[in-house]
Amino acid sequence: MKVVQRGIMNILPGKMAEAMTLLDKHMAIVSRLLKIPREKFPMRTYRPFIGGGDSLHTVIIEVEWDSLSKMSDFFEKMMADQEMQGLTSKWGEVEKSHQVEILMLM
């Protein structure tokens, strides 16, 4: 069963450039761990074009996984990675909030 992982990040005012730098570093680690070029990793990044609330400071990331178990296996590997652990602690300086959804394709 395919699943979509969607992260909705609300970035603190004035921290968008720093957040994009962290996201770029995050994706470099993901690419290394998956052993695939970044451009082949099935991730889409969005910023709301029109929307309510704080759309100017919102980043939405979607990744499609072939199964929930493949996603889970990858996250276990990612969270054990020393470089990712160091990067993870820096997100608190730029994020106001971060919500993660796991969606089932219909």
Backbone as numpy.savetxt, mean C-alpha at the origin, in Angstrom:
# Nx Ny Nz CAx CAy CAz Cx Cy Cz
-9.88 -18.29 -5.09 -10.71 -17.13 -5.09 -9.83 -15.88 -5.09
-9.98 -15.06 -6.10 -9.21 -13.82 -6.17 -9.74 -12.82 -5.15
-8.82 -12.02 -4.60 -9.20 -10.97 -3.66 -8.48 -9.68 -4.04
-9.08 -8.58 -3.66 -8.48 -7.26 -3.86 -8.20 -6.67 -2.48
-6.98 -6.24 -2.30 -6.58 -5.55 -1.09 -6.61 -4.06 -1.42
-7.36 -3.28 -0.64 -7.42 -1.84 -0.88 -7.02 -1.12 0.39
-6.03 -0.25 0.26 -5.60 0.59 1.38 -6.01 2.02 1.10
-6.58 2.66 2.09 -6.98 4.06 1.97 -6.20 4.83 3.03
-5.26 5.65 2.55 -4.40 6.40 3.45 -4.80 7.87 3.41
-4.94 8.45 4.59 -5.16 9.88 4.69 -3.85 10.47 5.20
-3.24 11.31 4.38 -1.91 11.85 4.65 -2.05 13.20 5.37
-1.17 13.42 6.33 -1.17 14.69 7.05 -0.87 15.85 6.09
-1.48 17.02 6.30 -1.19 18.18 5.45 0.31 18.48 5.41
0.80 18.73 4.20 2.21 19.05 4.02 3.14 17.84 3.98
2.59 16.62 4.05 3.42 15.41 4.10 3.26 14.51 2.87
2.55 14.98 1.83 2.29 14.13 0.67 3.60 13.73 -0.04
4.52 14.66 -0.22 5.78 14.32 -0.90 6.55 13.26 -0.12
6.58 13.41 1.19 7.27 12.42 2.03 6.56 11.06 1.96
5.23 11.08 1.94 4.46 9.83 1.83 4.75 9.13 0.51
4.85 9.89 -0.58 5.13 9.29 -1.89 6.53 8.69 -1.92
7.48 9.31 -1.24 8.84 8.76 -1.14 8.82 7.45 -0.37
8.06 7.42 0.75 7.94 6.17 1.52 7.26 5.08 0.70
6.23 5.46 -0.06 5.53 4.48 -0.90 6.47 3.91 -1.96
7.31 4.75 -2.53 8.27 4.29 -3.54 9.26 3.29 -2.91
9.74 3.59 -1.72 10.65 2.67 -1.02 9.93 1.37 -0.67
8.67 1.50 -0.22 7.86 0.32 0.10 7.75 -0.59 -1.12
7.46 -0.01 -2.27 7.28 -0.81 -3.48 8.59 -1.44 -3.95
9.71 -0.79 -3.70 11.01 -1.39 -4.03 11.23 -2.66 -3.19
10.85 -2.60 -1.92 10.98 -3.77 -1.05 10.04 -4.88 -1.51
8.79 -4.51 -1.83 7.82 -5.49 -2.32 8.35 -6.18 -3.56
8.89 -5.40 -4.49 9.44 -5.96 -5.73 10.57 -6.94 -5.43
11.44 -6.58 -4.50 12.56 -7.46 -4.13 12.03 -8.76 -3.51
11.07 -8.65 -2.62 10.54 -9.85 -1.95 9.78 -10.77 -2.90
9.06 -10.18 -3.84 8.30 -10.99 -4.80 9.18 -11.49 -5.95
10.37 -10.91 -6.07 11.29 -11.26 -7.14 10.69 -11.02 -8.52
9.95 -9.91 -8.62 9.40 -9.48 -9.92 9.63 -7.99 -10.06
9.81 -7.51 -11.29 9.97 -6.07 -11.48 8.75 -5.32 -10.98
8.99 -4.14 -10.44 7.91 -3.33 -9.89 6.79 -3.09 -10.90
7.16 -2.84 -12.14 6.14 -2.54 -13.16 5.24 -3.74 -13.47
5.65 -4.94 -13.04 4.81 -6.12 -13.27 3.96 -6.47 -12.05
4.19 -5.78 -10.92 3.39 -6.03 -9.74 2.01 -5.39 -9.94
0.95 -6.14 -9.73 -0.40 -5.66 -10.05 -0.97 -4.70 -9.01
-0.35 -3.52 -8.89 -0.81 -2.51 -7.93 -1.22 -1.25 -8.67
-2.35 -0.70 -8.24 -2.81 0.58 -8.79 -2.86 1.59 -7.65
-2.41 2.80 -7.92 -2.45 3.87 -6.93 -3.33 4.98 -7.47
-4.23 5.45 -6.63 -5.19 6.49 -7.03 -5.15 7.65 -6.05
-5.54 8.82 -6.55 -5.90 9.96 -5.72 -7.29 10.37 -6.18
-8.19 10.60 -5.26 -9.54 10.98 -5.67 -9.52 12.24 -6.54
-10.25 12.20 -7.62 -10.36 13.34 -8.53 -11.42 14.30 -8.00
-12.55 13.75 -7.65 -13.63 14.53 -7.04 -14.17 13.68 -5.90
-14.36 14.28 -4.78 -14.90 13.51 -3.66 -15.07 14.37 -2.44
-15.80 13.85 -1.52 -16.03 14.58 -0.29 -14.89 14.39 0.68
-15.02 15.03 1.79 -14.03 14.87 2.85 -12.68 15.45 2.48
-11.64 14.75 2.82 -10.27 15.23 2.67 -9.59 14.60 1.45
-10.21 14.74 0.29 -9.71 14.04 -0.90 -8.33 14.50 -1.35
-7.94 15.72 -1.03 -6.62 16.21 -1.44 -5.49 15.51 -0.71
-5.79 14.92 0.43 -4.76 14.25 1.22 -4.96 12.74 1.27
-5.69 12.20 0.30 -6.01 10.77 0.31 -5.31 10.04 -0.83
-4.75 8.89 -0.51 -4.13 8.00 -1.49 -4.80 6.64 -1.33
-5.21 6.06 -2.45 -5.85 4.75 -2.45 -4.97 3.79 -3.24
-4.71 2.64 -2.67 -3.86 1.64 -3.31 -4.65 0.34 -3.41
-4.64 -0.26 -4.59 -5.32 -1.54 -4.79 -4.36 -2.56 -5.38
-4.43 -3.76 -4.83 -3.61 -4.88 -5.30 -4.54 -6.08 -5.45
-4.46 -6.75 -6.59 -5.24 -7.97 -6.79 -4.35 -9.17 -6.53
-4.85 -10.09 -5.70 -4.13 -11.31 -5.37 -4.89 -12.51 -5.91
-4.18 -13.55 -6.31 -4.82 -14.76 -6.83 -5.60 -15.52 -5.76
-5.20 -15.36 -4.49 -5.92 -16.02 -3.41 -5.59 -15.33 -2.09
-6.44 -15.54 -1.12 -6.22 -15.00 0.21 -4.97 -15.60 0.84
-4.72 -16.88 0.56 -3.53 -17.52 1.13 -2.25 -16.96 0.54
-2.24 -16.63 -0.76 -1.04 -16.01 -1.36 -0.78 -14.64 -0.75
-1.85 -13.88 -0.53 -1.70 -12.57 0.09 -1.16 -12.73 1.51
-1.72 -13.65 2.27 -1.30 -13.89 3.64 0.16 -14.33 3.71
0.55 -15.25 2.83 1.94 -15.72 2.79 2.90 -14.58 2.51
2.51 -13.72 1.57 3.38 -12.58 1.26 3.51 -11.63 2.44
2.39 -11.34 3.12 2.45 -10.41 4.24 3.30 -10.95 5.39
3.27 -12.25 5.61 4.14 -12.82 6.64 5.60 -12.61 6.28
5.94 -12.84 5.03 7.31 -12.64 4.55 7.70 -11.16 4.64
6.78 -10.29 4.25 7.07 -8.85 4.24 7.28 -8.33 5.66
6.44 -8.76 6.60 6.55 -8.25 7.96 7.80 -8.77 8.68
8.39 -9.85 8.19 9.62 -10.39 8.77 10.86 -9.70 8.20
10.69 -8.93 7.13 11.81 -8.28 6.46 12.31 -7.09 7.29
13.60 -7.06 7.60 14.19 -6.00 8.43 14.04 -4.62 7.79
14.27 -4.53 6.49 14.16 -3.24 5.82 12.72 -2.71 5.89
11.74 -3.61 5.70 10.34 -3.20 5.78 9.98 -2.78 7.20
10.51 -3.45 8.19 10.24 -3.08 9.58 10.72 -1.67 9.87
11.89 -1.31 9.34 12.40 0.04 9.53 11.56 1.08 8.82
11.08 0.73 7.65 10.26 1.66 6.88 8.88 1.83 7.52
8.31 0.76 8.03 6.97 0.79 8.60 6.85 1.82 9.73
7.88 1.94 10.54 7.83 2.88 11.66 7.76 4.34 11.21
8.18 4.63 9.99 8.19 6.01 9.48 6.82 6.49 9.02
5.89 5.55 8.74 4.58 5.95 8.24 3.81 6.78 9.27
4.02 6.53 10.53 3.32 7.28 11.57 3.58 8.77 11.53
4.69 9.17 10.91 5.04 10.59 10.81 4.29 11.30 9.68
3.70 10.54 8.75 3.06 11.16 7.58 1.58 10.81 7.43
1.12 9.75 8.08 -0.27 9.32 7.93 -1.15 9.84 9.06
-2.31 10.32 8.67 -3.34 10.66 9.65 -4.13 9.40 9.99
-4.43 8.59 8.95 -5.12 7.32 9.14 -4.80 6.39 7.98
-5.04 5.10 8.22 -4.81 4.09 7.18 -5.82 2.97 7.40
-6.65 2.77 6.42 -7.68 1.73 6.48 -7.36 0.69 5.41
-7.52 -0.59 5.74 -7.29 -1.66 4.78 -8.58 -2.46 4.63
-8.94 -2.72 3.38 -10.11 -3.54 3.08 -9.66 -4.74 2.25
-10.27 -5.87 2.47 -10.05 -7.05 1.64 -11.39 -7.33 0.95
-11.38 -7.27 -0.37 -12.61 -7.40 -1.16 -12.58 -8.69 -1.95
-13.73 -9.32 -2.07 -13.87 -10.53 -2.86 -14.41 -10.13 -4.23
-13.79 -10.62 -5.30 -14.28 -10.33 -6.64 -15.57 -11.11 -6.89
-16.51 -10.47 -7.53 -17.80 -11.12 -7.83 -17.96 -11.30 -9.32
